[in-house]
Amino acid sequence: MNILMEIKKYKALFMSLVMAIVLIVFSCLVFSIWKEYKEAIINNQKKQMLLTAQTMGDNLKAFIEGYEEDINSLCAMEDENYKQTGEKNWNVLTEYVNYHTRYVYDAILEDKDGKLLKSLHGYGVKKVYSITGINDEMSFRQCKLENGEMYLVVKKDLPDGNSVSIVINTKSYYDSLVSNIRLGTNGYVIIKDSNGIILVHPQKSQWGISVISGREVMFPDADLTSLEQMIARQKRGETGVAEYYSYWWADPGVPEVKKISAYSPAYIGRGFLIVSAMIDYNDIYIPVAAGFFKIGLVSLGIIAVVLGMHIYIGTLWLQKRKDREEIAYLLELNKILEEMHQSEETIAHQQRLQIMGTMTGGIAHEFNNLLTPIMGYSELLMLELPQESESYDNAMEIYEASAKAKEIIQQISSLSRKNMETAYKSVNAGKALRRAVKMVSSICPANVRVEEEIFLGEECFLGNETQMNQVILNICVNAIHAIGHTEGRIKIKANKVKPYELEGFKQFSVSAEWSSYIRIDISDNGEGMSEEVLKQIFDPFFTTKKNGEGTGLGLSLVEQIIHSHKGYIFAESSAGAGSVFHIFLPAIELKEQEVTQNMESKHNGVLRLLIIDDNPKVLKLLEKNFSKLKVTVFSCMNFEEARKTLKEQEVEALITEQYVAGKSGTDFCMSLQGSYPELIRIIMADRVTKEIVEAKQRKIIDDYIDKPVSDSAILKSVKICIERI
């Protein structure tokens, strides 16, 4: 019995604890809903008040602009009267006031000293409280006339030193256009100038006073700290809504209250007025609280009925959910283990493929070096031995076996072949850049000017002019977007420089194949780029433009084109300071030579070949074979030695290893094209790469031969190149 009572006791305690937790959670939920509901209603009211202030500002602007046009019309009418009668009587002012009595109290003419010259009521300006400049001739003012009343005045200075003003009845304007806007029980609209001088207020005694210092005088015990912070934002011309503490100045006792004010500037010419709409915070809060309290009572009753049912159902659901989660966890764990196993196999397979691809080049190179002397010396034996002898058959077996090995190496190397279709030629850099500048100028908007400083003569580079135009255009289009609608400039500067000037831009060594570079600097004074953006500008699909305005491929394509021309590109920029793109293209040296009418006639004598290979065995074999064919061969083991030979000897064809001492044979051929345009250039390739195919199709080289090579293969390639010319 005691055990059952203890169980019931603990069960009651448990249920009490559950109910307490439910009540706490419910209270938090109700508070959260109340907070969101209250903020939503108040924020909606703030938006309505801001819209009211902005609308009043637009109306005020249109109201003042109407009187600006009226003054200009009055002046024009008086000028026309002067042309006809020869005198200025300004009778148009009287007619204008009589016709516009709803808002216009008077129209007055004053001399340069402020002395009244003409007025319908005879009152001149006694004191000026506020001046807001509209333009050099016109201003909007708050003035007290000699009758002691405050008015709003639109004044225009005339060329002869006099001035004409339209006096607006402030009370009529407020009663007709402002006072009918109701904001809660005590809310109202107030108009101030940009210095905080009150122009329009429900309480006439506050016209012409400063919203801060004037009220400090009128109400010395008032705390204006919160109001002063909001007025500071209004004076800066900001638009917004603020909650602050102030007073109802017109109520007895001047009670302190929390207010909401929506304010917006109304720009009139070069100055602005401030229109603010204000309401008592309680006018919004109290109705919201009452409505939510009623909703809360109804909701509480419904929840109390449903809560008991859900406790029991929830217990069962929790148990079922726990079981499902355990099953789902085990299934997910099994899935993850399977995916990890598959990922490990995939990664291992990719690594094996990558290792095989890396090894392909080295294997092809080593096998070619071994097969070259085998094939070469077997050919020599076949030439020296009688064809019917057994030794001749043995030599042929060696040759055929090495030829089959060559085919296997070529099949391995063929896996990486790709094609390009752009032909390169010698391009005059100065002329090409000037044509590009004209193209850029034609697409620039009126606010962007293009400047050029091209200090180039007959310097040339080997490349494709269309692609280089695309490079210049892409960079300049980005500069135009960076400048936007402001006044800006794009400057294109070019000159010839030495390779050491690249050291300031790059951390790795510069190729020694070119003795000089053409440097192109494209700068703008646009918005610039941050350091983070600058690091990514050449990445494909990276863009700072809005969706649909850019693909992020422009600068990526620029970098690819420059690299395919064996050049370099760098960018410098900082936010707000514009950008500079530096481009370096290898300059080729042009050499005056006599162009023969028929290339074949040049080779009627002994054919002279220059062969470059860092394997002395291959060079020795080729020299021996070519000597029997009466072909003069100059052999070199590096590019420096080859350059010296070209200067000293007359050579018809150059045959070079794909890479010699780690340097590219393609780059070496490209560097010779300007100095030796008639020289046939052939690459001996371990494996045909994208660079080799590009070089042939862009006419950087004339042909390529798969290694291992033989004298007959070289002569065949040279003959084909001669016939092609």
C-alpha positions in Angstrom: 0.0 0.0 0.0 2.8 2.4 0.9 4.5 1.5 -2.4 1.4 2.4 -4.4 1.1 5.7 -2.6 4.7 6.6 -3.2 4.2 5.8 -6.9 1.1 8.0 -7.1 3.1 10.8 -5.2 6.0 10.7 -7.7 3.5 10.5 -10.6 1.7 13.6 -9.3 5.0 15.4 -9.0 6.0 14.4 -12.5 2.7 15.6 -13.9 3.1 18.9 -12.0 6.6 19.3 -13.4 5.3 18.6 -16.9 2.5 21.1 -16.5 4.9 23.7 -15.2 7.2 23.2 -18.2 4.2 23.4 -20.6 3.1 26.7 -19.0 6.6 28.2 -19.2 6.9 27.1 -22.8 3.4 28.5 -23.6 4.2 31.8 -21.8 7.4 32.1 -23.9 5.5 31.3 -27.0 2.8 33.8 -26.2 5.4 36.5 -25.5 7.2 35.8 -28.7 3.9 36.0 -30.7 2.9 39.2 -28.9 6.3 40.7 -29.6 6.2 39.8 -33.3 2.5 40.9 -33.6 3.3 44.2 -31.9 6.3 44.9 -34.0 4.5 44.0 -37.2 1.6 46.5 -36.4 4.0 49.2 -35.3 6.3 48.8 -38.3 3.3 48.9 -40.6 2.2 52.1 -38.9 5.7 53.5 -39.3 5.7 52.8 -43.0 2.3 54.6 -43.4 3.7 57.6 -41.5 6.9 57.7 -43.6 4.7 57.5 -46.7 2.7 60.4 -45.3 5.8 62.5 -44.7 7.2 61.7 -48.1 3.9 62.6 -49.8 3.7 65.9 -47.8 7.3 66.6 -48.9 6.4 66.1 -52.5 3.3 68.3 -52.2 5.4 71.0 -50.4 8.0 70.9 -53.2 5.3 71.2 -55.9 3.7 74.0 -53.9 6.9 76.0 -53.7 7.8 75.3 -57.4 4.4 76.7 -58.4 5.3 80.0 -56.8 8.7 79.9 -58.4 7.0 79.7 -61.8 4.6 82.5 -60.7 7.5 84.9 -59.8 9.2 84.1 -63.1 6.0 84.8 -64.9 5.4 88.1 -63.1 9.0 89.2 -64.0 8.5 88.2 -67.6 5.2 90.2 -67.8 6.8 93.2 -66.2 9.7 93.0 -68.7 7.1 92.9 -71.6 5.3 95.9 -70.1 8.6 97.8 -69.9 9.3 97.1 -73.6 5.8 98.5 -74.5 5.5 101.5 -72.2 9.1 102.2 -71.2 8.4 102.2 -67.5 8.1 99.6 -64.7 5.0 100.1 -62.5 4.7 96.5 -61.3 0.9 96.6 -61.4 1.0 92.9 -62.2 1.7 92.3 -58.5 -1.7 93.7 -57.4 -3.5 91.8 -60.0 -1.7 88.6 -59.0 -2.6 89.0 -55.3 -6.3 89.7 -56.0 -6.5 86.6 -58.1 -4.7 84.3 -55.6 -6.2 85.3 -52.3 -6.6 81.7 -51.0 -2.9 81.3 -50.0 -1.2 84.6 -51.2 -1.4 87.4 -48.6 0.7 89.9 -50.6 3.3 90.5 -53.3 6.0 93.0 -52.5 8.8 94.8 -54.4 11.9 95.9 -52.5 15.1 97.7 -53.4 18.6 96.3 -52.8 18.6 97.7 -49.2 15.3 96.0 -48.3 13.2 99.2 -48.5 9.6 98.6 -49.6 8.8 99.9 -53.1 5.4 98.4 -53.8 2.9 96.3 -51.8 -0.8 95.8 -51.8 -1.2 96.0 -48.0 1.8 98.3 -47.5 3.8 96.1 -45.1 7.5 95.4 -45.6 9.7 92.7 -44.2 10.6 93.4 -40.6 12.6 90.3 -39.7 13.9 87.1 -41.5 13.9 83.9 -39.5 14.8 81.3 -42.1 16.4 81.3 -45.5 16.6 78.2 -47.8 18.5 78.8 -51.1 16.8 77.5 -54.2 19.2 78.9 -56.8 21.5 81.9 -57.3 18.4 84.2 -57.7 15.7 82.6 -55.6 15.2 81.6 -52.0 12.4 80.3 -49.7 12.1 82.3 -46.4 10.2 82.7 -43.2 9.7 86.4 -42.4 7.8 88.6 -40.0 6.1 91.6 -41.8 5.7 95.1 -40.3 2.1 94.1 -39.2 3.7 91.6 -36.7 2.5 88.4 -38.5 4.7 85.5 -39.6 4.6 84.4 -43.3 6.4 82.1 -45.8 8.0 84.1 -48.6 9.3 83.1 -52.0 11.8 85.8 -53.0 13.7 86.5 -56.3 16.6 88.9 -56.8 16.4 91.0 -59.9 19.3 92.1 -62.2 18.7 95.8 -61.3 19.3 95.0 -57.5 15.6 95.1 -56.6 13.8 92.0 -55.5 10.2 90.7 -55.8 8.6 88.4 -53.3 5.3 86.4 -53.0 4.1 86.3 -49.4 2.2 83.1 -48.5 -0.3 83.0 -45.7 1.1 80.3 -43.4 -2.1 79.7 -41.5 -4.1 79.3 -44.7 -1.6 76.8 -46.0 -1.5 74.8 -42.7 -5.3 74.8 -42.3 -6.0 73.7 -45.9 -3.1 71.2 -46.6 -1.6 70.1 -43.3 -4.0 70.2 -40.4 -6.5 67.8 -42.0 -4.0 64.9 -41.7 -4.9 63.1 -38.4 -2.3 61.0 -36.6 -3.8 59.4 -33.5 -5.2 61.6 -30.8 -2.5 64.2 -30.6 -0.3 63.6 -33.7 0.5 66.3 -36.2 2.8 67.3 -39.1 5.6 69.8 -38.7 7.8 71.5 -41.3 11.3 72.8 -40.5 14.2 74.2 -42.5 17.6 72.4 -42.7 18.8 74.3 -39.7 15.9 73.2 -37.5 13.9 76.4 -37.6 10.2 75.6 -37.3 8.2 76.9 -40.3 4.8 75.3 -39.8 3.5 73.9 -36.5 0.0 73.5 -35.0 1.1 75.9 -32.2 1.6 79.4 -33.7 3.9 80.5 -30.9 6.5 78.0 -32.1 6.8 79.5 -35.6 10.3 80.8 -36.3 12.0 79.2 -33.3 14.8 76.6 -33.3 13.3 73.2 -32.6 16.0 72.7 -29.9 17.4 76.0 -28.7 14.1 77.8 -29.0 12.3 75.2 -26.9 15.1 75.3 -24.3 14.2 78.9 -23.8 10.4 78.3 -23.8 10.6 75.1 -21.6 13.8 75.3 -19.6 13.0 72.2 -17.5 12.4 69.9 -20.5 14.9 67.1 -21.3 15.6 67.4 -25.1 18.4 64.8 -25.4 16.4 62.2 -27.3 14.8 64.9 -29.5 18.2 66.4 -30.2 19.6 63.1 -31.5 16.7 62.7 -34.0 16.9 66.4 -35.2 20.6 65.9 -35.9 19.7 63.1 -38.4 17.0 65.3 -39.9 19.5 68.1 -40.5 21.7 65.7 -42.4 18.9 65.2 -44.9 18.2 61.6 -43.8 14.9 59.8 -44.4 13.7 57.5 -41.6 11.5 56.7 -38.6 12.5 57.2 -35.0 11.1 56.4 -31.5 12.1 59.1 -29.0 11.0 60.9 -25.9 9.5 64.4 -26.2 6.5 66.5 -25.0 3.1 67.6 -26.2 4.0 71.3 -26.3 0.4 72.5 -26.8 -1.1 70.5 -24.0 -1.5 72.0 -20.5 1.5 71.1 -18.3 3.5 70.0 -21.4 3.4 66.2 -20.5 6.4 64.0 -21.4 5.5 61.2 -23.8 7.1 58.6 -26.1 6.6 59.5 -29.7 7.2 58.0 -33.2 8.3 60.4 -35.9 8.6 59.8 -39.6 10.7 62.4 -41.4 11.8 63.0 -45.0 13.6 65.9 -46.8 11.8 67.9 -49.4 14.5 69.2 -51.8 13.8 72.6 -53.3 16.7 73.5 -55.6 20.0 73.2 -53.8 18.5 73.3 -50.4 15.9 71.2 -48.5 13.1 71.5 -45.9 12.2 68.8 -43.4 8.7 67.3 -43.2 8.0 65.1 -40.2 4.9 63.4 -39.0 4.6 62.4 -35.4 2.2 60.3 -33.2 1.9 59.3 -29.6 3.4 55.8 -29.2 0.4 54.8 -27.0 -2.0 55.6 -29.8 -0.6 52.5 -31.6 0.4 50.4 -28.6 -2.8 50.4 -26.6 -5.2 49.2 -29.4 -2.7 46.5 -30.4 -2.4 45.3 -26.8 -6.2 45.2 -26.3 -6.8 43.2 -29.5 -4.0 40.7 -28.7 -5.3 40.2 -25.1 -8.8 39.1 -26.5 -7.1 36.8 -29.0 -5.0 35.4 -26.2 -8.0 34.6 -24.0 -9.7 32.6 -26.8 -6.5 30.8 -27.7 -5.8 29.9 -24.0 -9.2 28.2 -23.7 -8.7 26.2 -26.9 -5.2 25.1 -25.8 -6.4 24.1 -22.4 -8.9 21.7 -23.9 -6.5 20.2 -26.4 -3.5 20.0 -24.1 -4.7 17.0 -22.1 -5.3 14.9 -25.2 -1.9 15.8 -26.6 0.0 14.7 -23.5 -1.1 11.1 -23.8 -0.8 11.0 -27.5 2.6 12.7 -27.3 4.0 10.0 -25.0 3.1 7.3 -27.5 4.4 9.4 -30.4 7.7 10.0 -28.6 8.3 6.3 -28.1 7.5 5.5 -31.7 9.7 8.4 -32.9 12.6 7.1 -30.8 12.3 3.7 -32.5 12.1 5.3 -35.9 15.2 7.4 -35.2 17.2 4.4 -34.1 16.3 2.6 -37.3 17.0 5.6 -39.4 20.4 6.1 -37.6 21.4 2.5 -38.3 20.4 2.9 -42.0 22.2 6.2 -42.4 25.3 4.8 -40.7 25.3 1.8 -43.1 24.9 4.2 -46.1 27.8 6.4 -44.9 30.0 3.3 -44.5 29.2 2.2 -48.1 29.8 5.6 -49.5 33.1 5.9 -47.7 34.2 2.6 -49.1 33.1 3.6 -52.7 34.9 7.0 -52.2 38.1 5.3 -51.2 38.0 3.1 -54.3 37.2 6.1 -56.5 40.0 8.2 -55.1 42.5 5.3 -55.4 41.4 4.8 -59.0 41.8 8.5 -59.8 45.2 8.5 -58.2 46.3 5.5 -60.2 45.1 7.3 -63.4 46.9 10.5 -62.4 50.2 8.6 -61.7 49.9 6.8 -65.1 49.3 10.1 -66.9 52.4 11.6 -65.2 54.5 8.6 -66.0 53.4 8.6 -69.7 55.6 11.5 -70.6 58.7 10.1 -68.9 58.2 6.6 -70.3 57.8 7.9 -73.8 60.9 10.1 -73.5 63.1 7.3 -72.2 61.9 4.7 -74.7 62.3 7.2 -77.6 65.9 7.8 -76.5 66.5 4.0 -76.5 64.7 3.3 -79.8 66.4 6.1 -81.7 69.9 4.4 -81.8 68.4 1.0 -82.2 66.4 2.0 -85.3 69.2 4.2 -86.6 72.0 1.7 -86.4 69.8 -1.1 -87.7 69.1 1.1 -90.8 72.9 1.6 -91.2 73.5 -2.1 -91.1 70.7 -2.7 -93.7 72.4 -0.2 -96.0 75.8 -1.8 -95.6 74.8 -5.5 -95.7 73.7 -7.4 -98.9 70.0 -7.9 -98.9 70.2 -11.7 -99.5 72.5 -12.2 -96.5 71.3 -13.6 -93.1 72.8 -10.6 -91.3 70.6 -8.3 -93.4 67.5 -10.3 -92.2 68.7 -10.0 -88.6 69.1 -6.2 -89.0 65.6 -6.0 -90.5 64.2 -7.9 -87.6 65.7 -5.5 -85.2 64.4 -2.5 -87.2 60.8 -3.9 -87.4 60.8 -4.8 -83.7 61.9 -1.2 -82.8 59.2 0.2 -85.2 56.5 -1.8 -83.4 57.8 -0.4 -80.1 57.6 3.1 -81.6 53.9 2.5 -82.5 53.1 1.4 -78.9 54.7 4.5 -77.5 52.8 6.7 -80.0 49.5 5.0 -78.9 50.3 5.8 -75.2 51.2 9.4 -76.0 48.0 10.0 -78.2 45.8 9.9 -75.2 46.5 13.6 -74.5 46.1 15.1 -78.0 43.9 18.2 -78.4 43.5 20.6 -81.3 43.3 24.4 -81.7 42.6 26.3 -84.9 44.0 29.8 -84.4 46.9 30.8 -86.7 49.6 33.2 -85.4 51.5 35.7 -87.4 53.8 38.7 -86.9 51.6 41.6 -85.7 52.8 45.3 -85.6 52.0 46.1 -81.9 51.6 49.9 -82.3 49.2 49.7 -85.2 47.2 46.9 -83.6 46.8 48.8 -80.3 45.8 52.0 -82.1 43.1 50.1 -83.9 42.0 48.6 -80.6 41.8 52.1 -79.0 39.5 53.3 -81.8 37.3 50.3 -81.3 37.1 50.9 -77.5 36.4 54.6 -78.1 33.4 53.8 -80.3 31.7 51.8 -77.5 32.4 54.2 -74.6 29.5 56.2 -73.2 29.6 60.0 -73.1 30.9 60.1 -69.5 34.0 58.0 -70.2 37.0 59.3 -72.2 39.8 57.1 -73.7 43.4 58.3 -73.5 46.4 56.6 -75.2 50.2 56.8 -74.8 51.6 54.4 -77.3 55.4 54.7 -77.6 56.0 51.9 -80.1 57.5 52.0 -83.6 57.9 48.8 -85.6 57.9 46.5 -82.6 56.0 43.3 -83.4 54.7 40.3 -81.5 53.8 36.8 -82.7 50.1 36.2 -82.2 46.6 36.7 -83.4 45.3 40.3 -83.6 41.7 39.3 -83.3 42.4 37.6 -80.0 44.4 40.6 -78.7 41.5 42.9 -79.7 39.3 40.7 -77.6 41.7 41.1 -74.6 41.7 44.9 -74.8 38.0 45.0 -75.3 37.2 42.7 -72.4 39.4 44.7 -70.0 38.0 48.1 -71.1 34.3 46.9 -70.9 35.0 45.9 -67.3 36.5 49.4 -66.7 33.4 51.0 -68.2 31.2 49.1 -65.7 33.5 50.0 -62.8 33.3 53.7 -63.7 29.4 53.6 -64.0 27.6 56.9 -64.6 30.3 59.1 -63.1 32.9 61.0 -65.1 35.8 58.7 -65.8 38.7 57.9 -68.0 40.4 54.8 -69.5 44.1 55.1 -70.2 46.0 52.7 -72.6 49.8 53.0 -72.4 52.3 50.9 -74.3 56.1 50.7 -74.7 59.0 48.3 -75.1 60.7 47.0 -72.0 63.4 44.6 -70.9 62.6 41.3 -69.2 63.9 42.5 -65.8 60.9 44.8 -65.5 58.6 41.8 -65.0 60.4 40.9 -61.8 58.4 43.4 -59.9 55.2 41.6 -60.8 56.1 37.9 -60.6 58.0 35.7 -58.2 59.3 33.1 -60.7 62.0 33.4 -63.4 61.3 35.0 -66.8 61.9 33.0 -69.9 65.3 33.8 -71.5 64.1 33.2 -75.0 63.1 36.8 -75.6 65.3 39.8 -75.2 62.5 42.3 -74.9 58.8 42.6 -74.2 55.9 44.9 -75.2 54.3 46.2 -72.1 50.7 47.4 -72.2 49.1 49.1 -69.2 45.3 49.6 -69.1 44.1 51.8 -66.2 40.8 53.4 -65.1 39.6 55.5 -62.3 36.6 53.4 -61.5 35.4 52.0 -58.2 38.4 49.6 -57.9 38.5 46.2 -56.3 39.1 44.9 -52.8 42.1 42.5 -52.1 39.7 39.5 -51.9 38.1 40.3 -55.2 41.5 40.9 -56.9 42.6 37.4 -56.0 39.7 35.8 -57.9 39.2 38.0 -61.0 40.9 35.4 -63.3 38.9 32.5 -61.9 36.3 31.1 -64.4 32.6 32.1 -63.6 33.7 34.6 -60.9 31.8 37.9 -61.2 30.9 40.9 -59.0 28.0 41.9 -61.3 24.3 41.2 -60.6 22.7 38.0 -61.8 22.2 38.1 -65.5 24.7 40.9 -66.1 27.9 38.9 -66.3 29.2 35.4 -66.9 32.5 35.6 -65.1 34.4 34.3 -68.2 35.8 37.6 -69.6 38.9 37.9 -67.6 39.4 34.1 -67.5 39.5 34.1 -71.3 41.9 37.1 -71.3 44.3 35.2 -69.1 44.1 32.1 -71.4 44.8 34.2 -74.5 47.8 36.0 -73.0 49.3 32.7 -71.8 48.8 31.2 -75.2 50.8 34.1 -76.6 53.6 33.3 -74.1 52.9 36.5 -72.3 52.0 37.5 -68.7 49.1 39.5 -67.2 48.8 41.1 -63.7 46.3 43.4 -62.1 46.6 46.0 -59.4 43.7 47.7 -57.6 42.2 48.9 -54.4 38.7 49.9 -53.4 37.9 53.4 -54.5 41.2 54.0 -56.3 40.6 52.4 -59.8 42.4 49.4 -61.4 45.5 48.8 -63.6 46.1 45.7 -65.8 49.7 45.1 -66.9 50.2 42.9 -70.0 53.7 41.7 -71.2 54.0 40.2 -74.7 57.3 38.8 -76.0 58.6 41.1 -78.8 60.1 39.4 -81.9 63.1 40.8 -83.7 62.4 41.4 -87.4 65.4 41.0 -89.8 65.7 42.3 -93.3 66.2 39.4 -95.7 65.8 38.8 -99.3 62.8 36.6 -100.1 63.6 34.1 -102.8 61.1 33.5 -105.6 61.3 29.7 -105.3 62.2 27.9 -102.1 63.2 24.8 -103.9 65.9 26.6 -105.9 67.6 27.4 -102.6 68.0 23.8 -101.8 69.5 22.6 -105.2 72.9 22.5 -103.4 73.7 20.7 -100.1 70.8 20.7 -97.5 71.9 22.2 -94.2 70.2 21.1 -91.0 70.5 22.3 -87.4 69.6 19.5 -84.9 69.2 20.2 -81.2 69.1 17.4 -78.7 70.6 17.0 -75.2 71.3 13.3 -75.9 74.8 13.0 -77.5 74.1 9.4 -78.7 71.1 10.6 -80.8 73.2 13.4 -82.2 76.1 11.1 -83.1 73.7 8.6 -84.8 72.0 11.3 -86.9 75.3 12.9 -87.9 76.6 9.6 -89.1 73.5 8.8 -91.1 73.2 12.2 -92.7 76.9 12.2 -93.7 76.2 9.2 -96.0 73.3 11.1 -97.6 75.5 14.2 -98.2 73.4 16.4 -95.9 75.3 19.0 -93.8 74.3 18.7 -90.1 75.1 21.2 -87.3 74.4 19.5 -84.0 73.9 21.4 -80.7 73.0 20.3 -77.2 71.3 23.5 -76.0 69.5 26.6 -77.3 72.4 29.1 -76.6 74.7 27.1 -78.8 72.0 26.9 -81.5 71.6 30.7 -81.6 75.3 31.1 -82.1 75.3 28.5 -84.9 72.3 30.3 -86.6 74.3 33.6 -86.6 77.4 32.0 -88.0 76.0 29.4 -90.5 73.3 29.4 -93.2 70.7 26.8 -92.2 67.5 25.8 -94.1 65.8 23.7 -91.4 65.9 23.5 -87.6 65.0 20.2 -85.9 64.8 20.4 -82.1 63.9 18.2 -79.2 60.5 19.0 -77.5 62.3 19.9 -74.3 66.0 20.6 -74.0 67.5 21.1 -70.5 64.0 21.8 -69.2 63.3 24.6 -71.7 60.5 24.4 -74.3 61.5 23.9 -78.0 58.3 25.5 -79.0 59.2 28.8 -77.2 62.6 28.7 -78.9 61.0 28.3 -82.4 58.6 31.1 -81.6 61.5 33.4 -80.6 63.2 32.8 -83.9 60.3 33.5 -86.2 60.9 37.3 -86.5 64.7 37.0 -87.1 64.6 33.9 -89.4 61.2 33.9 -91.2 62.2 31.5 -93.9 63.7 28.9 -91.5 61.8 25.6 -91.4 61.1 24.7 -87.7 60.4 21.1 -86.7 59.8 19.6 -83.3 60.9 16.1 -82.3 58.1 15.1 -79.9 58.1 12.4 -77.2 54.3 12.7 -77.1 52.1 15.1 -79.1 50.7 17.6 -76.6 48.3 20.5 -76.9 51.2 22.9 -77.1 52.7 21.1 -80.1 49.4 21.0 -82.0 48.7 24.7 -81.2 52.2 25.7 -82.3 51.8 24.0 -85.7 48.3 25.3 -86.4 49.3 28.8 -85.3 52.4 28.5 -87.6 54.9 28.8 -84.8 56.4 25.6 -86.1 56.1 24.0 -89.5 55.8 20.3 -88.4 56.5 17.8 -85.7 57.9 14.2 -85.8 57.1 11.5 -83.3 60.1 10.1 -81.6 62.1 7.9 -82.0 63.3 9.8 -85.2 65.4 8.6 -88.1 67.2 10.4 -90.9 64.5 9.4 -93.4 61.7 10.7 -91.2 63.5 14.1 -90.8 64.2 14.4 -94.5 60.6 13.5 -95.3 59.2 16.2 -92.9 61.7 18.8 -94.4 60.6 17.9 -97.9 56.9 18.3 -97.0 57.6 21.7 -95.4 59.5 22.9 -98.5 56.7 21.8 -100.9 54.1 23.5 -98.6 55.9 26.9 -98.9 
